[in-house]
Amino acid sequence: MMSTGVYIHIPFCVKKCNYCDFASFVRKDFESYFDCLEKEIKMYSDYLKPRKVDTIFIGGGTPSFVNHKYIGRILKQFDFNSSCEVTIEVNPKTVDNEKIKAYKEYGINRMSIGLQSACDNELKVLGRAHNYDDFLHTFDIVRKNGFDNINVDVMFGIPEQTLESYSYTLNEINRISPEHVSAYSLIIEEGTPFYSMKLNLPDEETEREMFNMTSEKLSNHKRYEISNYAKPGFECRHNLKYWKMQNFIGFGVNAYSYVDTVRFSNIDTLDDYIKSVNSGNKPVSEEIPEDNGELFKDAVITGLRLCEGIDTEEIAASYGVNLFREKEAKIREYISMGYMTFNGKRLAFTQKGFSISNYILSELI
């Protein structure tokens, strides 16, 4: 039986963080939005019926901002069993014991908590609604409700952050010992409050040290992707679909999908999304069938994010291009410098190579 991942976007937030460029809105017209989510899901029944839903990811926005009954209502639209990985993102300021308990009853078995930093001054600069004590309280509630698969999000390269403060955050992560850690560097996007601010940011060399510190400090977790670390068996199966170019379908405003080599995205404004669905139309704003060359590039770029790298022979069989043969001289140069490895079949970045992976990829693709 074919399988698929499902992404559900909940765009509502208690407040907009200073760095956020996702489709998120500080408003409360929940009922009309969830009505449209149900309608949109039904529009794709022909796609969903013959497929096994084996991962569901509820992201945002802040999914925990809405009443838990809305979450249960949407999950009822899908046929999945206990083997399905079901993740929800939560903000420590918008979740309580009642919600966590309900999530468990709805079949959610993986919790992703947005910490970002264990330092309250950094959380304040980021515009986060919570402080570190709020996070610890939430983490404790989640554990007490029987969740044994918890991800914690952290950020580095953020305003006011130092090597010492980031080290403290990582030490705290080790102390509480979640099963999974996502560690991303801050990217300041146009249109966010940060974009127009004068910020005291770590310099490029300090940020590189923070990047390397992450893998050094998280010794109880194994890095399996450039920004993700997990204890054995707790890799995020849903995100692996993105990196391995497997089918996933997204529902909600600005949700993205990848189905049988076609990428498509939904309308990115809330009112237009609701209007489209209520008119009986799929709320797709852009549909891009990818040609062989684009698929090859995507397979290389996403695959090399993983520590296991790419199978060059498998990619050659699928897309007709053998990356090693095409770029052998350049790849051997990077191997000699300790940035890449190649065993005759699999090509991968080393831990050292990940720190300049964007540059190397620009040379290879």
Backbone hydrogen bonds, N-H to C=O, Kabsch-Sander energy under -0.5 kcal/mol:
donor,donor_aa,acceptor,acceptor_aa,energy
2,M,50,P,-0.6
4,T,52,K,-2.2
5,G,247,N,-1.7
6,V,55,T,-2.0
7,Y,249,I,-2.6
8,I,57,F,-2.7
9,H,251,F,-2.9
10,I,8,I,-0.6
10,I,59,G,-3.1
13,C,25,F,-1.8
17,C,15,K,-0.5
18,N,126,L,-2.1
19,Y,126,L,-0.6
20,C,17,C,-1.1
24,S,22,F,-1.5
25,F,11,P,-3.0
27,R,25,F,-1.4
30,F,28,K,-1.9
33,Y,29,D,-1.3
34,F,30,F,-2.8
35,D,31,E,-2.2
36,C,32,S,-1.7
37,L,33,Y,-2.2
38,E,34,F,-2.1
39,K,35,D,-2.0
40,E,36,C,-2.9
41,I,37,L,-2.5
42,K,38,E,-2.0
43,M,39,K,-1.4
44,Y,40,E,-0.7
44,Y,41,I,-1.2
45,S,42,K,-1.6
47,Y,44,Y,-0.6
48,L,44,Y,-2.3
49,K,45,S,-2.7
51,R,48,L,-1.7
52,K,2,M,-3.5
53,V,51,R,-0.6
53,V,79,D,-0.7
54,D,4,T,-1.8
54,D,52,K,-0.9
55,T,4,T,-0.9
56,I,85,E,-3.0
57,F,6,V,-2.6
58,I,87,T,-2.7
59,G,8,I,-2.2
59,G,57,F,-0.7
61,G,10,I,-0.6
62,T,12,F,-2.4
64,S,89,E,-0.6
65,F,62,T,-2.2
66,V,63,P,-1.0
70,Y,67,N,-1.7
71,I,67,N,-0.8
72,G,68,H,-2.1
73,R,69,K,-2.2
74,I,70,Y,-1.8
75,L,71,I,-2.3
76,K,72,G,-1.5
77,Q,74,I,-1.8
78,F,75,L,-1.7
80,F,78,F,-0.9
84,C,81,N,-1.9
85,E,54,D,-2.0
86,V,84,C,-0.7
87,T,56,I,-2.9
87,T,85,E,-0.6
88,I,110,R,-1.6
89,E,58,I,-2.1
90,V,112,S,-2.9
94,T,91,N,-2.2
95,V,92,P,-0.5
100,I,96,D,-2.4
101,K,97,N,-2.6
102,A,98,E,-2.1
103,Y,99,K,-2.8
104,K,100,I,-1.8
105,E,101,K,-1.7
106,Y,102,A,-1.9
107,G,104,K,-1.3
108,I,103,Y,-2.2
109,N,86,V,-1.6
110,R,86,V,-1.9
111,M,149,N,-2.1
112,S,88,I,-2.5
113,I,111,M,-0.6
113,I,151,N,-3.0
114,G,90,V,-2.1
114,G,112,S,-0.5
115,L,113,I,-1.2
115,L,153,D,-1.0
116,Q,153,D,-3.7
117,S,115,L,-1.5
120,D,118,A,-0.6
122,E,119,C,-0.6
123,L,119,C,-2.0
124,K,120,D,-2.2
125,V,121,N,-1.7
126,L,122,E,-2.1
127,G,123,L,-0.8
127,G,124,K,-0.7
128,R,123,L,-2.3
135,F,131,N,-1.7
136,L,132,Y,-2.4
137,H,133,D,-2.3
138,T,134,D,-2.3
139,F,135,F,-3.1
140,D,136,L,-2.1
141,I,137,H,-2.1
142,V,138,T,-2.6
143,R,139,F,-2.2
144,K,140,D,-2.5
145,N,141,I,-1.3
146,G,143,R,-2.1
147,F,142,V,-1.7
148,D,146,G,-0.6
151,N,111,M,-3.4
152,V,180,H,-1.7
153,D,113,I,-2.3
154,V,182,S,-2.9
155,M,116,Q,-2.4
156,F,184,Y,-1.8
160,E,200,N,-2.6
161,Q,158,I,-1.9
166,Y,162,T,-2.4
167,S,163,L,-2.1
168,Y,164,E,-1.9
169,T,165,S,-2.0
170,L,166,Y,-2.3
171,N,167,S,-2.4
172,E,168,Y,-2.3
173,I,169,T,-2.0
174,N,170,L,-2.3
175,R,171,N,-1.9
176,I,172,E,-2.2
177,S,173,I,-2.2
179,E,150,I,-0.8
180,H,150,I,-2.0
181,V,229,Y,-2.8
182,S,152,V,-2.1
183,A,181,V,-0.5
183,A,227,S,-2.9
184,Y,154,V,-2.1
184,Y,182,S,-0.5
186,L,156,F,-2.4
188,I,186,L,-0.5
189,E,187,I,-0.8
192,T,189,E,-1.7
194,F,18,N,-2.3
195,Y,192,T,-1.1
196,S,192,T,-0.6
196,S,193,P,-1.0
197,M,194,F,-1.5
199,L,197,M,-0.8
201,L,199,L,-1.3
207,E,203,D,-2.5
208,R,204,E,-2.0
209,E,205,E,-2.0
210,M,206,T,-2.2
211,F,207,E,-2.3
212,N,208,R,-2.3
213,M,209,E,-2.5
214,T,210,M,-1.7
215,S,211,F,-0.9
216,E,212,N,-1.5
217,K,213,M,-3.1
218,L,214,T,-2.2
219,S,217,K,-2.3
221,H,218,L,-1.4
222,K,230,A,-3.1
223,R,221,H,-0.5
224,Y,228,N,-2.0
225,E,228,N,-1.5
226,I,305,R,-2.0
228,N,225,E,-1.4
229,Y,181,V,-2.7
230,A,222,K,-2.3
231,K,179,E,-2.5
234,F,231,K,-2.4
237,R,235,E,-0.8
240,L,236,C,-1.7
241,K,237,R,-0.9
241,K,238,H,-1.0
242,Y,238,H,-0.9
243,W,239,N,-1.8
244,K,240,L,-2.0
245,M,242,Y,-0.9
246,Q,241,K,-2.6
248,F,258,Y,-2.1
249,I,5,G,-2.3
251,F,7,Y,-2.8
254,N,267,I,-2.6
255,A,252,G,-1.8
257,S,264,F,-2.4
258,Y,248,F,-2.7
259,V,262,V,-2.7
262,V,259,V,-1.6
263,R,261,T,-0.5
263,R,288,I,-2.2
264,F,257,S,-1.8
265,S,286,E,-2.2
266,N,255,A,-2.3
267,I,283,P,-2.6
273,Y,269,T,-2.2
274,I,270,L,-2.4
275,K,271,D,-2.3
276,S,272,D,-2.3
277,V,273,Y,-2.3
278,N,274,I,-2.5
279,S,275,K,-0.9
279,S,276,S,-0.6
280,G,277,V,-2.0
281,N,276,S,-2.2
284,V,282,K,-1.2
285,S,265,S,-2.9
286,E,265,S,-1.5
288,I,263,R,-3.8
290,E,261,T,-2.1
295,L,291,D,-2.5
296,F,292,N,-2.3
297,K,293,G,-2.1
298,D,294,E,-2.5
299,A,295,L,-2.6
300,V,296,F,-2.1
301,I,297,K,-2.8
302,T,298,D,-2.7
303,G,299,A,-1.6
304,L,300,V,-2.3
305,R,302,T,-0.9
306,L,303,G,-1.2
307,C,224,Y,-1.9
309,G,306,L,-1.2
310,I,347,L,-2.6
312,T,310,I,-0.9
312,T,345,K,-2.4
315,I,311,D,-2.4
316,A,312,T,-2.0
317,A,313,E,-2.3
318,S,314,E,-1.8
319,Y,315,I,-2.8
320,G,316,A,-2.3
323,L,321,V,-0.8
326,E,322,N,-2.4
327,K,323,L,-2.4
328,E,325,R,-0.6
331,I,327,K,-2.8
332,R,328,E,-2.9
333,E,329,A,-1.6
334,Y,330,K,-1.9
335,I,331,I,-2.4
336,S,332,R,-2.4
337,M,333,E,-1.2
338,G,335,I,-1.5
339,Y,334,Y,-2.7
340,M,334,Y,-0.9
341,T,348,A,-2.6
343,N,346,R,-1.5
347,L,310,I,-2.4
348,A,341,T,-2.2
350,T,339,Y,-2.2
354,F,350,T,-1.8
355,S,351,Q,-0.6
355,S,352,K,-0.8
356,I,353,G,-1.5
357,S,354,F,-1.4
360,I,356,I,-2.1
361,L,357,S,-2.8
362,S,358,N,-1.7
363,E,359,Y,-1.1
363,E,360,I,-0.7
364,L,360,I,-1.5
365,I,361,L,-2.5
